[in-house]
Amino acid sequence: MEARELFVHDKYAIAITSMTKLGDKLYLGLTGGTRCLASYDIAKDEIVMENEIFPWIEGRGYCGKIHNAMGAMGEDSLLIGEGNHFTWDGIPVAYNYLSKELPESMLYRKREQGFPEAKFTDFCLPDLSNWDRRASDPGGKIIKYGTKNGTVEVVCSLPDYLYVQAMVTDPARQRAYGCTIPDNHFFSLDLPTGTLTDYGHISDYANHNLVVTPDGRCRGAWIDRSDGSMKLLQFDPDRDRLEYSNTVILKDPGSKIAGNLGIDQWLVSREGKVYMGTVANSLLFEFHFEEGRFELLGQLAQGGRVTSMDEDEQGVIWIGAGYPNMHLVRFDPKASGRGRLIDCGPVNSRYERCYFHASSYADGKLYLGETDGFSPSLHIIDLHTL
């Protein structure tokens, strides 16, 4: 498989952690500095940094983030949730954690991109001894970004000390839903009024992403401590109610992989079918939302993680799965037998770690946003060549 690689050229950008197509551009949400947003012009085949979107984090000493928290709300606007470079424990990534999690070779890639003095402490604190949560991390904001003029409008603030870990938008109803880091709270946002409602702690982990299903409900998962199972979580906007369903998705959600646990990714197809991939074991499900039933379709890869799913014009779904070196998997819902799930192999085997946190499809090409590479890149695959 041949994948062309384009890099985001910014010293403080270290990962692509969300992606949204709007018009003829792909907007890339980054883990990075005050300019946590870049755009890729499909026609010009180039990546440029957008304006500052989180100017208030200047000088903090570690990265901000748009982590699965960006969606189109109109022809020229994006709704973006401010994340933070926290561990899942809700504290900043510091040197000891970062240097343990990532190999030194990641810094070499950053240096090769024109930043020869790059070091881990450019992106994280040396330690937590001088960290002051109240001063540097009072809580995140949700902003509206005007793509024509690069304008930033603060829509609302999250409750004290909370940041957006995942957020899904519903432009038809002008709503958004998300979960937080730390403490994994669920929230809903009414965009016209800017009213954010916090529904409190969900459970430990369970959601790397949420989804709005065709019936207008937001779906995710929760982990039941009584038996360890992963169950369906759903929010009904008509009743303004967060529901802890007893529908068991997995009796055992499996182990954490790359800090994540539970549901990894969702996709709503053009036909209104809903698909879901898990963190552990790279399992693919169809969610029959009208019945509240999950159907296991198969295992996609070894190593876990299903972090990207995109549908082409023929209804074929292209999936990034497997950790730490992701494969591209072709899923044809209309096929049967061996032709239904085809492993196309690793996207990039040159790196010891290469996996994708965000993706998009346009005009026969698949765009995969790499994370944890310290030189975030867009891998472009012409699907006609496969």
N, C-alpha and C positions, 0 to 999 in steps of 0.2 A: 504494500500500500504506500502511495506517495502522498505526503501531506506537506504543503508549503507552510512556512512559519513566519509570521510577522510579529515583531516585538513592540510592546508599549514602552516608549523611550521616556522614562521619567525616573529619577533617582529613587524616589520614595515609593514607587509602585512595585509591589512584590507579588501580586496575584490578581487574576481576574476572577471575581467571586459572584458576578451576576451579569446578565446580558438581556437586552431588549431590542427588538427590531422596530424602528419607527421610520416610515418613509423609505428613503434609499440609504439609510445609515443603520449600523448596529451600535448601540450604546453599551459600553463596557463599564460595569461597576467594579471598582478596584478595592483591594486592600492597599492603602497608600497614605499620602499626606492630605493636605487641605484640598488638593485637586484629586478627588477619588473617582473621577469620571473621565473617560476617554470615549472617542467615537471613531468608528471605522466607516469610511466612505466606500461603499461597494463599487461604484463606478470608477473612482480615482484609485482604489486599492491602496489606501493609506490610513494610518491611525494618527490622530491628533489628540492632544489633551484638551479637555473642556475647561471652562472657568472654575475658579474656586467654588466649591459647594459647601464645605465645612470650615469656613475661615476661623471659627472659634477654637479649633484644636491646634492652632499654630503654637509651636513651642512646647507642646505637651511631652514630647520625648518618645512617643511611639505612635503607631499607625491608627488611622481610622479605617472604616470599612463600609462597603455596601454589600451585604451578605444575603444573597437570595431575596433582595428587598427593593426591587425596582420594577415598575410597570407603566405602560402607556395609559394615559387618562384622556387623551384627545389626540388631534393630529399633530400638535407641536408641544406637548407637555409630558413630562415624566413625573411620577410620584415616587419619591426615594426615601427609604428609611435609613436613618443613621445607625450604623453598627459600631462595633468597637473591637480592637484587636485583643479580645479577652480569651482566656482559656474557658473551657466549659464550666469551670468552677466559678467564673465571674470575676476573675482578677486579671490584670494586664499580663500579656506575654512578656516574660523577662528573659534575660540572657541564658540562664541555666536551662530554662524550658526550651527555648528556641534552638540552642546549640545541641541539645539532646535530641530534639525531634528531627532536625534537618541536617543533612551531611554538609561538610565544609565545601563540597563541590558546587553547592548552590550559589555561594558567594562568587566563585569563579565565573559563573555565567553572568552575574551582574557586572563584574569587572570587564568582561568581554564586550559588554554593551556600551562601554565608554565611561564607566564609573570605577576607576582603578583603586580608589581608596575605600570602597564599600566594605563595611563590617557589620556584624550582627547588631551592634548597639546603635546603628543608624535607624533601626526599625523597632527597637524595643528598649526597655529600661535595663540598666546594668543589674539591678536587683530591685526589690520592693521596699527597701528600708526607708526611702524618702517619699514614697508614693502617698498622696493625700487624695482619697476618693472624692471628698466634698469639693476640693478645689479644682481638680482636673477632670473628674467624671461625674458631674451632677446629674446627668441624664441626657438621653438623645433627643433628636428632633426628627420630624417628618417634614420634608420639603417638597415643593413643586418646582421643577426645573423647566424653564422655557427654552426649548431647543433652538428657536430661531435667533434669539438675542442673548442666550446664556444667562437669563435672569434666575435668581433664587428667591423664592417666597417661602417663609416658614409657615407651615400649615398648623402645626401643633407641637407641643412638647410631650414626651412620655413622662410617666410618674418618676419621682426622684430615683436616680441611680440606675434606671433601666434603659437599655438600648435595643434596637431592632435586630433580632437574629434571623427572622424570616418574615416576609410580607407578601401577600398576594392581593392583586387589585381586581375589582369588578367594575370596569368602566360603564357598563350598561346601567348599573344601579348607583354609580358614584360612591362605592364603598371600598374599603380595604380592610384586611384582616391580617393579624400577625402574632408572633410570639417573641418573647424577649430573652435577652441575656443581660444580667444573670437572672436566675430564679424561674425562667420559663413560664411567664405569664401569657395569657391569651388576651388580645385586645381587638376591638373593632373601631373603625374610623368612618364617620359620616363626613364626606369631603365637602359638600356645600356649606355645612356649618362649622367645620373644623373641630367637631366634637369627637374626642377619643374616649372610649370607655374601656376600663381595665377590669377584666373578669377574674383576675388573680391567677395563682399558680395552677398549672395544668397537672404535671407530674414530672418526674425526672426524665429528661431527654424526650425521645419518641418522635420529634419533628425536625427534620432538616429542611422540609418544605411543607407548605399547605396547598390546598387546591379549592377553587370554587367550581362546584359541579353544575351541570346544566339546569338543575332545579333551584339554583341560587343559594344553596347552602355552602358553607365553608367546611371542609373536611380535613382531618388530621388523625393523630393517634395519641393515646395515653397508655402508660404502663401501670398495670394493676399490681401493687406491691403484695397483695394477698396471695397471688399465685405466680407472679412474674410474667404474666401474659401481656401482649400488646393488643389493645382494643381500639375500636373506632371512636374518635372524638368528632363531634359535629356542632356547628353553630347555625341556628335558625334565625335569620335577621327579621323574619316576620313576627316571631314571638320574642325576639331579643333574648334568646336563651342558649347557653352553652350546655350541651348534652353529653354525658359520659355513657356511651352505649356499652352494652354487654357483648356486642359482636366481637368475637375473637378473630383478630387478623393472623396472629401467630401465637402459639402456646409459649414459645420461647423466642424473643426477638433476636437472640444471638449476642455475640460479643461486640464491643465497641471497636470500630475501625477508623483510624485517623481521627479519633476523638468523637466520632458520631455513633449513634445508636438509634435503631428504629426505621422509620420511613425516610427514604433518601430523595425520591423524585416522583412527580406526578405528570401526567399528560392528559388533556382532553382533546380527543381527535375531532376532525371536521364532522364526523358522523355523530358526535356526542358521546362516544365511548370513552371510558376513563381507565387509564392504566397507571400502575404504581410499581415502583422498584424499591427494594429494601437495601439497607446498609449491609447487614450480614448475609453472606452467601449469594449476593447478587440475584435475588429472586424477582421474577416479574409476575404481577397479578393483573387481572382485569377486575375492576370494582364495579359491580352491578348496583349502582347507587339507588335505583328505584326499589330494589329488594334489600339493600344494605348487606350485600353478599360479596365476598372476595373469592375469586377463582384463580388458583395457581396455574400459571401458563408454562413455567419452566425456570431453570437456573441458567443465567446468562454467562457467568464467568467464575473463575476462581478468585479468591482474595477479597470478595465483597465489593460494595459500592455500586450503585446505579445512579450516576449524578447528572446524566443528560438524556433527554428523549425529544426527538423532533420528527415531525411527519412531513413527507414530501407530497407532491401533487397526486401520486398514484395511491396514496394511503399507506405506503410503506413507512415504518417507524425505525429511525436510526438511533441506536442507543450506545452510550459510553458506559462501559462496565468493567470492573476488575481493578484491584489495587495491589501494588503501587504503580503498575504500568498498564494503562487502560487499553482495552480492545474496543473495536467498533463492531457492534452486533446489528445485523439486519433482521427486523421482525416484520413479517407480512401477515397481518391478521386474517387475510382471505385465503392464504395458502394452508396446506396441510402437510403432515409428514416432515421430512428433512428440510423441505424448502421453507418452512415457516420461520425457523430461527437459524440464522447462519452467522457464525463467528468469522468476521473478516480479518481478524488478527490485530496485533498491536498497532496503534496509530504512530507512535514514535518510540523506537527501542534504543535510540541513541542515549537517552537519559536514564539513569538508574531509577528515577521516580518521575513519572509523567501521567498525571491524571487531570480530569477536567471537571470544573465546577459549574460551568454555564455553557450554553450553546444556542445556536439559531440555524435555521435553514432558509436559503433563498436561491431560487433559479438554478437548481441542480447542484448547489454547493452546500456543504456542511461546514459550519464555523464552530470550533471548539475552543473555549477559553481555559487556558491552563492555570492551575493554582499550585502554590507551594514550590514555585520554581525560582523565585527571587528575581527573575527576568520574565514577567508575565507575557505570554505570547498567545496569538490567535493561530490555531492550526486550521488550515483551509484544505478541505478535501473535495475534489471534483468527483462526485459520485458516478458520473458517466464512465470514469476510468476504472472502476472496480470490476 
